[in-house]
């Protein structure tokens, strides 16, 4: 019987996946999330591989940097201005969890097909933040894992509303008639919400830890956790149930339901009503911060209004002093103060370059890996100048060849294979740069005065009309070179202050190499 059920679920899942893949936006969503998960799970995971994927999305890059610079991540100290440094400081898993969450929320938020979906997005996001806050309050590890599991536990329902709206309405009708969501979704879709969400997450190459954390509890009774993964799963489900309770109507019913919730989880977690109330308050504050960054329309959210009302009422019952009432009025205003207008994400080049320079300075005074610093510099050049491509060339001592080793931008990975030249002298701009240590700006590769100085190997692999070369000289010898290009002519201004900032970044690379050698 079990085998038959699994076979039925597999058929239903494949049918739903085919329908979703026929929608032009789903494959792009799947590809990006899968690439991020693969980059983190690979045995050859590198700062560059994860950074490169994130940098492909301008909006994702800026939102992720804003998130990691909020007070929630203040324990890491200092401002983080590059994705490369975020990966180094926070770790692959944390950046993966934040990025994946942002991708899903942004995808659903920007293309909502119904008001109902907006409410579900907010509810799922709040459940994730509540799970994260619970781990913090209980001194547990893996806060970001708890958040992503809390959000993606609702993935099946979110995707159903987004892609199969008519079916979602039928499911809601069955739920309103008293049928549990698991049975209602199975009746209509041939698979439950949980199984749909888990199946899609597997197709996105989610790691086993997260798949386990997303699962609903198999029984109503909650026993003690036998390991860390079970603890994660229990925390996520507690947060989900708590969110469902406070989203319901009736303060008196909420109090009774939360008392029952504490009893249900007492053998698994050290929680009481006061801790859950504090968790909700803190999650509400975090929601207001992240809502600004993600442009989530929270002001009219029924869920968040009910959470705010519940936490305020609970506080008043505990302490009726005037001071407390003053603080409560401030708390109430948190939700109303959220600015829903979309702020400009575009930063000027100079600001990005200066912030990146500061990132490198802060890194150089601590223990660091040379490659991590070089990736920060490369990323800052790419983002700050808005280049088509930026590459880092390195001298291969054995072959006496200057070879591109890493880079960001259009077809950068493909270009790395062919972007190389022998270091025996040839009268072209590349040898002029590495032989003399001169910074070179080529404004137009087709200009009569310069065309003959552009080597044939370069013309075969690049159609860029302008580029610059910043050699990395150590002891008067080129050990590497930064290359950046633009598709249009005259894209680099030799008098620009930004070019000076690029030179500063190159000089930081020289310093990092010298310190590393020492």
C-alpha positions as CSV (number, residue, x, y, z in Angstrom):
1,X,0.0,0.0,0.0
2,X,2.9,2.4,0.9
3,X,4.6,1.7,-2.5
4,X,1.3,2.4,-4.3
5,X,1.0,5.7,-2.4
6,X,4.5,6.7,-3.2
7,X,4.0,5.9,-6.9
8,X,0.8,8.0,-6.9
9,X,2.6,10.9,-5.3
10,X,5.5,10.7,-7.8
11,X,3.0,10.8,-10.8
12,X,1.2,13.7,-9.3
13,X,4.4,15.6,-8.5
14,X,5.8,15.1,-12.0
15,X,2.5,16.2,-13.5
16,X,2.5,19.4,-11.4
17,X,6.2,20.0,-12.2
18,X,5.5,19.8,-15.9
19,X,2.8,22.3,-15.6
20,X,5.0,24.7,-13.7
21,X,7.9,24.3,-16.1
22,X,5.7,25.3,-19.0
23,X,5.5,28.7,-17.4
24,X,8.4,30.8,-18.6
25,X,9.4,32.1,-15.2
26,X,9.6,28.8,-13.3
27,X,12.7,27.4,-15.1
28,X,14.7,30.6,-14.4
29,X,13.7,30.4,-10.7
30,X,14.6,26.8,-10.5
31,X,17.9,27.2,-12.3
32,X,19.1,30.0,-10.0
33,X,18.2,28.3,-6.8
34,X,19.7,25.0,-8.0
35,X,22.9,26.7,-9.0
36,X,23.2,28.3,-5.6
37,X,22.6,24.9,-3.8
38,X,25.1,23.2,-6.1
39,X,27.8,25.8,-5.6
40,X,27.5,25.4,-1.8
41,X,27.3,21.6,-1.8
42,X,30.2,21.0,-4.2
43,X,33.4,19.5,-2.9
44,X,35.1,22.4,-4.8
45,X,33.0,25.2,-3.3
46,X,34.7,28.5,-3.5
47,X,33.9,32.1,-2.6
48,X,34.0,33.0,-6.3
49,X,31.5,30.3,-7.4
50,X,28.8,31.4,-5.1
51,X,29.6,35.1,-5.5
52,X,29.4,34.8,-9.3
53,X,25.9,33.4,-9.2
54,X,24.6,36.1,-6.9
55,X,26.2,38.9,-8.8
56,X,24.2,37.9,-11.9
57,X,21.2,39.5,-10.2
58,X,21.7,43.2,-9.5
59,X,18.7,43.4,-7.2
60,X,19.5,40.2,-5.3
61,X,23.1,41.5,-4.7
62,X,22.0,44.8,-3.2
63,X,19.2,43.3,-1.1
64,X,21.5,40.6,0.3
65,X,24.1,43.2,1.2
66,X,21.5,45.3,2.9
67,X,20.2,42.3,4.9
68,X,23.7,41.3,6.2
69,X,24.3,44.8,7.3
70,X,21.2,45.0,9.5
71,X,21.5,44.9,13.3
72,X,20.5,41.2,13.1
73,X,24.0,40.4,11.9
74,X,25.8,43.0,14.0
75,X,27.7,40.2,15.9
76,X,30.0,39.8,12.9
77,X,31.3,43.4,13.3
78,X,31.9,46.0,10.6
79,X,30.2,46.8,7.4
80,X,30.1,44.2,4.6
81,X,30.2,45.8,1.2
82,X,30.9,42.8,-1.1
83,X,29.3,39.4,-1.6
84,X,32.8,37.9,-1.4
85,X,33.3,39.2,2.1
86,X,29.8,38.1,3.1
87,X,30.7,34.5,2.1
88,X,34.0,34.7,4.0
89,X,32.5,36.2,7.2
90,X,29.1,34.5,7.4
91,X,30.0,31.3,5.6
92,X,28.6,29.5,2.5
93,X,25.5,28.1,4.2
94,X,24.3,31.3,5.7
95,X,24.7,33.3,2.4
96,X,23.0,30.4,0.6
97,X,20.1,30.5,3.0
98,X,19.6,34.3,2.8
99,X,20.0,34.4,-1.0
100,X,17.5,31.5,-1.6
101,X,15.0,33.1,0.7
102,X,15.3,36.5,-1.1
103,X,15.0,34.9,-4.5
104,X,11.7,33.1,-3.6
105,X,10.2,36.1,-1.7
106,X,11.1,38.5,-4.5
107,X,9.8,36.1,-7.2
108,X,6.4,35.8,-5.5
109,X,6.2,39.4,-4.3
110,X,6.8,40.9,-7.7
111,X,4.5,38.7,-9.6
112,X,1.6,38.2,-7.2
113,X,-1.5,37.0,-9.0
114,X,-3.8,37.4,-6.0
115,X,-4.1,39.3,-2.8
116,X,-4.3,35.9,-1.1
117,X,-0.8,35.1,-2.3
118,X,0.5,38.3,-0.8
119,X,-0.9,37.3,2.6
120,X,0.6,33.8,2.3
121,X,4.0,35.2,1.4
122,X,3.9,37.4,4.5
123,X,2.7,34.6,6.7
124,X,5.4,32.2,5.4
125,X,8.1,34.9,5.8
126,X,6.9,35.7,9.4
127,X,6.9,32.0,10.2
128,X,10.5,31.8,9.0
129,X,11.6,34.8,11.0
130,X,9.9,33.4,14.1
131,X,11.7,30.1,13.7
132,X,15.0,32.1,13.4
133,X,14.2,34.1,16.5
134,X,13.3,31.0,18.5
135,X,16.7,29.5,17.8
136,X,18.3,32.8,19.0
137,X,16.2,32.9,22.2
138,X,17.0,29.2,23.0
139,X,20.7,29.6,22.2
140,X,20.6,27.2,19.4
141,X,22.8,27.2,16.3
142,X,21.9,27.4,12.6
143,X,19.5,30.4,12.8
144,X,19.4,30.9,9.0
145,X,18.6,27.3,8.5
146,X,15.6,27.6,10.8
147,X,14.5,30.6,8.8
148,X,14.7,29.1,5.4
149,X,13.0,25.9,6.6
150,X,10.2,28.0,8.2
151,X,9.6,29.8,5.0
152,X,10.0,26.8,2.6
153,X,7.8,24.6,4.8
154,X,4.9,26.5,3.0
155,X,6.4,26.2,-0.5
156,X,3.8,23.7,-1.7
157,X,0.9,26.1,-0.7
158,X,2.7,29.1,-2.2
159,X,3.3,27.4,-5.5
160,X,-0.2,26.1,-5.7
161,X,-1.7,29.6,-5.2
162,X,0.8,31.0,-7.7
163,X,0.5,28.4,-10.5
164,X,-2.7,26.6,-9.8
165,X,-5.0,29.3,-8.5
166,X,-8.3,27.5,-9.3
167,X,-7.1,24.3,-7.5
168,X,-6.0,26.4,-4.5
169,X,-9.6,27.9,-4.3
170,X,-11.0,24.4,-4.3
171,X,-8.6,23.4,-1.5
172,X,-9.5,26.4,0.5
173,X,-13.2,25.6,0.2
174,X,-12.6,22.0,1.5
175,X,-10.5,23.5,4.4
176,X,-13.4,25.9,5.3
177,X,-15.6,22.8,5.5
178,X,-13.4,21.3,8.2
179,X,-11.1,19.1,6.1
180,X,-7.4,19.3,7.3
181,X,-5.1,21.1,4.8
182,X,-3.1,17.9,4.2
183,X,-6.1,15.9,3.1
184,X,-7.7,18.8,1.2
185,X,-4.6,19.4,-0.9
186,X,-4.2,15.7,-1.6
187,X,-7.9,15.4,-2.7
188,X,-7.5,18.2,-5.2
189,X,-3.9,17.9,-6.4
190,X,-3.2,14.2,-5.8
191,X,-0.4,15.1,-3.5
192,X,-0.3,17.1,-0.2
193,X,1.1,20.6,0.1
194,X,4.0,19.2,2.2
195,X,4.9,16.6,-0.4
196,X,4.7,19.1,-3.2
197,X,7.0,21.5,-1.4
198,X,9.4,18.8,-0.5
199,X,9.4,17.4,-4.1
200,X,10.1,20.8,-5.6
201,X,12.8,21.5,-3.1
202,X,14.5,18.2,-4.0
203,X,14.4,19.2,-7.6
204,X,16.2,22.4,-6.6
205,X,19.0,20.4,-5.0
206,X,18.1,21.4,-1.5
207,X,20.5,19.7,1.0
208,X,19.2,16.9,3.2
209,X,19.3,19.1,6.3
210,X,16.9,21.6,4.9
211,X,14.6,19.0,3.5
212,X,14.4,17.4,6.9
213,X,13.8,20.7,8.6
214,X,11.0,21.6,6.3
215,X,8.9,18.5,7.1
216,X,5.7,18.6,9.1
217,X,5.7,16.6,12.3
218,X,4.4,13.1,11.8
219,X,2.3,13.0,15.0
220,X,0.4,15.4,17.2
221,X,2.6,14.5,20.2
222,X,6.0,16.0,20.2
223,X,8.8,14.1,22.0
224,X,12.3,15.1,22.8
225,X,14.7,15.6,19.9
226,X,17.1,12.7,19.3
227,X,19.6,14.9,17.3
228,X,20.2,18.4,16.0
229,X,18.2,17.8,12.8
230,X,15.1,16.8,14.8
231,X,15.6,19.9,17.0
232,X,15.6,22.0,13.9
233,X,12.5,20.4,12.6
234,X,10.7,20.8,15.9
235,X,11.6,24.4,16.1
236,X,10.3,25.1,12.6
237,X,7.0,23.4,13.3
238,X,6.6,25.3,16.6
239,X,7.1,28.6,14.8
240,X,4.6,27.6,12.1
241,X,2.0,26.6,14.6
242,X,2.6,29.8,16.6
243,X,2.2,31.9,13.5
244,X,-1.1,30.1,12.6
245,X,-2.4,30.8,16.1
246,X,-1.7,34.5,16.3
247,X,-3.1,34.9,12.8
248,X,-6.5,33.7,14.0
249,X,-9.2,36.0,15.4
250,X,-10.0,36.3,19.1
251,X,-7.5,37.3,21.8
252,X,-9.0,34.9,24.4
253,X,-8.8,32.0,22.0
254,X,-5.2,32.9,21.2
255,X,-4.2,32.7,24.9
256,X,-5.7,29.3,25.3
257,X,-4.2,28.0,22.1
258,X,-0.7,29.2,23.0
259,X,-1.1,27.5,26.5
260,X,-1.9,24.3,24.7
261,X,1.0,24.8,22.3
262,X,3.4,25.1,25.3
263,X,2.1,21.9,26.7
264,X,2.4,20.1,23.3
265,X,6.1,21.1,23.0
266,X,7.1,20.9,26.7
267,X,9.0,17.6,26.3
268,X,10.9,18.9,23.3
269,X,11.7,22.5,24.1
270,X,12.1,24.8,27.1
271,X,9.4,27.3,26.1
272,X,6.7,29.1,28.0
273,X,4.1,31.7,27.1
274,X,6.4,34.6,28.0
275,X,9.2,33.4,25.7
276,X,6.8,32.9,22.8
277,X,5.4,36.3,23.3
278,X,8.9,37.9,23.3
279,X,9.7,35.9,20.2
280,X,6.7,37.3,18.4
281,X,7.6,40.8,19.3
282,X,11.2,40.4,18.1
283,X,10.0,38.7,14.9
284,X,7.6,41.6,14.3
285,X,10.5,44.1,14.6
286,X,12.7,42.0,12.3
287,X,9.8,41.8,9.8
288,X,9.5,45.6,9.7
289,X,13.3,45.9,8.9
290,X,13.3,43.3,6.2
291,X,10.0,44.5,4.7
292,X,11.7,47.8,3.9
293,X,14.5,46.1,2.2
294,X,12.4,43.7,0.2
295,X,9.5,46.2,-0.5
296,X,6.9,43.9,1.0
297,X,3.6,45.5,1.4
298,X,3.0,44.8,5.2
299,X,1.0,47.8,6.2
300,X,-2.4,46.2,5.4
301,X,-1.4,42.7,6.4
302,X,-4.1,41.1,8.6
303,X,-1.6,38.7,10.1
304,X,0.9,41.4,11.2
305,X,-1.9,43.6,12.6
306,X,-3.1,40.6,14.7
307,X,0.4,39.8,15.9
308,X,0.9,43.5,16.9
309,X,-2.4,43.5,18.7
310,X,-1.7,40.3,20.5
311,X,1.8,41.2,21.7
312,X,0.6,44.7,22.8
313,X,-2.4,43.2,24.8
314,X,-0.1,40.6,26.4
315,X,2.3,43.3,27.5
316,X,-0.5,45.3,29.0
317,X,-1.8,42.3,31.0
318,X,1.7,41.8,32.4
319,X,2.4,45.4,33.3
320,X,0.0,48.4,33.3
321,X,2.6,51.1,34.2
322,X,2.7,54.3,32.2
323,X,6.2,53.6,31.1
324,X,5.2,50.3,29.6
325,X,2.3,51.9,27.8
326,X,4.6,54.4,26.3
327,X,6.9,51.6,25.0
328,X,3.8,49.8,23.7
329,X,2.7,52.8,21.7
330,X,6.2,52.8,20.1
331,X,5.9,49.1,19.3
332,X,2.6,49.6,17.7
333,X,4.0,52.2,15.4
334,X,6.6,49.8,14.1
335,X,4.2,48.3,11.6
336,X,2.7,51.6,10.6
337,X,6.1,53.2,10.0
338,X,7.1,50.8,7.3
339,X,7.8,52.7,4.1
340,X,6.5,50.7,1.2
341,X,7.8,53.0,-1.5
342,X,10.6,51.3,-3.5
343,X,13.9,53.0,-2.6
344,X,16.5,53.3,-5.4
345,X,18.7,50.3,-5.4
346,X,21.3,51.9,-7.6
347,X,24.4,53.1,-5.9
348,X,26.9,55.4,-7.6
349,X,30.1,53.8,-8.8
350,X,32.3,55.9,-6.4
351,X,30.3,54.7,-3.3
352,X,30.6,51.0,-4.3
353,X,34.4,51.3,-5.0
354,X,35.1,53.2,-1.8
355,X,33.0,50.7,0.2
356,X,34.9,47.8,-1.4
357,X,38.3,49.5,-0.6
358,X,37.2,49.7,3.0
359,X,36.2,46.1,3.0
360,X,39.7,45.1,1.8
361,X,41.3,47.4,4.4
362,X,39.4,45.7,7.2
363,X,40.3,42.3,5.9
364,X,44.0,43.0,5.5
365,X,44.4,43.8,9.2
366,X,43.1,40.4,10.2
367,X,43.9,36.8,9.2
368,X,42.9,36.3,5.6
369,X,43.3,34.1,2.6
370,X,44.9,35.8,-0.3
371,X,42.4,34.5,-2.8
372,X,39.5,35.8,-0.7
373,X,41.0,39.3,-0.8
374,X,41.6,39.1,-4.6
375,X,38.0,38.1,-5.1
376,X,36.7,41.1,-3.0
377,X,38.9,43.4,-5.2
378,X,37.7,41.7,-8.4
379,X,34.0,41.9,-7.4
380,X,34.3,45.6,-6.3
381,X,35.8,46.5,-9.7
382,X,33.0,44.6,-11.5
383,X,30.1,46.1,-9.5
384,X,31.7,49.6,-9.1
385,X,32.4,50.2,-12.8
386,X,29.5,48.3,-14.2
387,X,31.9,46.6,-16.6
388,X,31.0,43.9,-19.2
389,X,33.7,41.7,-17.7
390,X,36.5,41.9,-15.1
391,X,39.3,39.3,-15.0
392,X,42.2,38.5,-12.8
393,X,45.3,37.3,-14.8
394,X,48.1,35.5,-13.0
395,X,51.6,34.7,-14.2
396,X,52.3,31.0,-14.5
397,X,55.9,30.7,-13.6
398,X,56.4,27.2,-15.1
399,X,55.1,28.1,-18.6
400,X,55.9,31.8,-18.5
401,X,52.4,32.6,-19.6
402,X,49.9,35.2,-18.2
403,X,46.6,33.4,-17.8
404,X,43.2,34.5,-16.7
405,X,42.3,32.6,-13.5
406,X,39.0,34.1,-12.3
407,X,36.5,36.7,-13.3
408,X,32.9,38.1,-13.3
409,X,30.6,39.2,-16.1
410,X,29.4,38.1,-19.5
411,X,30.8,34.7,-20.6
412,X,33.6,35.1,-18.1
413,X,34.0,31.4,-17.5
414,X,34.3,30.7,-21.2
415,X,36.8,33.5,-21.7
416,X,39.1,32.2,-18.9
417,X,40.1,29.2,-21.1
418,X,41.5,31.3,-23.9
419,X,42.5,34.5,-22.3
420,X,46.3,34.0,-22.0
421,X,49.5,35.1,-23.7
422,X,53.2,34.1,-23.5
423,X,55.4,36.6,-21.7
424,X,58.2,36.8,-24.3
425,X,58.1,40.3,-25.8
426,X,55.6,41.2,-28.5
427,X,54.9,44.8,-29.4
428,X,51.3,45.0,-28.2
429,X,49.4,46.7,-25.3
430,X,49.3,43.6,-23.1
431,X,53.1,43.3,-23.0
432,X,53.5,47.0,-22.7
433,X,51.5,46.8,-19.5
434,X,53.2,43.8,-17.9
435,X,56.7,44.7,-19.0
436,X,56.7,48.3,-17.9
437,X,54.1,48.1,-15.1
438,X,52.0,50.8,-16.9
439,X,48.3,51.2,-16.4
440,X,46.7,51.2,-19.9
441,X,43.3,52.4,-21.0
442,X,42.2,51.5,-24.5
443,X,39.4,53.8,-25.5
444,X,38.7,52.3,-28.9
445,X,40.2,49.1,-30.1
446,X,39.3,50.1,-33.7
447,X,41.1,53.5,-33.6
448,X,43.8,53.8,-36.3
449,X,46.5,54.6,-33.8
450,X,45.8,51.6,-31.6
451,X,44.4,48.8,-33.8
452,X,47.8,47.4,-34.8
453,X,48.7,47.1,-31.1
454,X,45.8,44.8,-30.3
455,X,46.9,41.2,-30.7
456,X,45.1,38.7,-32.9
457,X,44.5,36.2,-30.0
458,X,42.5,39.0,-28.2
459,X,40.5,39.9,-31.3
460,X,39.4,36.3,-31.7
461,X,38.0,36.0,-28.2
462,X,36.6,39.4,-27.4
463,X,34.4,42.0,-29.2
464,X,34.9,44.6,-26.5
465,X,35.6,48.1,-27.9
466,X,37.3,49.5,-24.8
467,X,39.3,47.9,-22.0
468,X,41.8,48.7,-19.3
469,X,44.8,46.9,-17.9
470,X,46.1,47.3,-14.3
471,X,49.3,45.2,-13.8
472,X,50.1,43.9,-10.4
473,X,53.8,44.5,-9.9
474,X,55.8,42.9,-7.0
475,X,59.5,43.7,-6.9
476,X,59.3,45.3,-10.3
477,X,57.9,42.2,-11.8
478,X,54.3,41.5,-13.1
479,X,52.8,38.7,-11.1
480,X,49.3,39.4,-12.4
481,X,47.1,41.9,-14.1
482,X,43.5,43.1,-13.7
483,X,41.5,43.4,-17.0
484,X,38.2,45.1,-17.4
485,X,36.2,45.7,-20.6
486,X,33.2,47.5,-22.0
487,X,31.3,46.7,-25.2
488,X,31.2,50.3,-26.3
489,X,34.1,52.6,-27.2
490,X,35.2,55.4,-24.9
491,X,33.6,53.9,-21.9
492,X,36.5,54.5,-19.6
493,X,37.3,58.1,-18.6
494,X,41.1,58.5,-17.9
495,X,40.4,61.6,-15.8
496,X,37.7,60.0,-13.7
497,X,38.2,59.7,-9.9
498,X,36.9,56.1,-10.3
499,X,40.0,55.1,-12.3
500,X,42.0,56.3,-9.3
501,X,40.0,54.1,-7.0
502,X,40.6,51.2,-9.3
503,X,44.3,51.8,-9.0
504,X,43.9,51.9,-5.2
505,X,42.2,48.4,-5.4
506,X,45.1,47.2,-7.5
507,X,47.6,48.5,-5.0
508,X,45.7,46.7,-2.2
509,X,46.2,43.5,-4.2
510,X,49.9,44.2,-4.3
511,X,50.0,44.7,-0.6
512,X,48.0,41.6,0.1
513,X,50.4,39.5,-2.1
514,X,53.5,41.0,-0.3
515,X,52.0,40.4,3.1
516,X,51.1,36.8,2.1
517,X,54.7,36.2,0.9
518,X,56.1,37.6,4.1
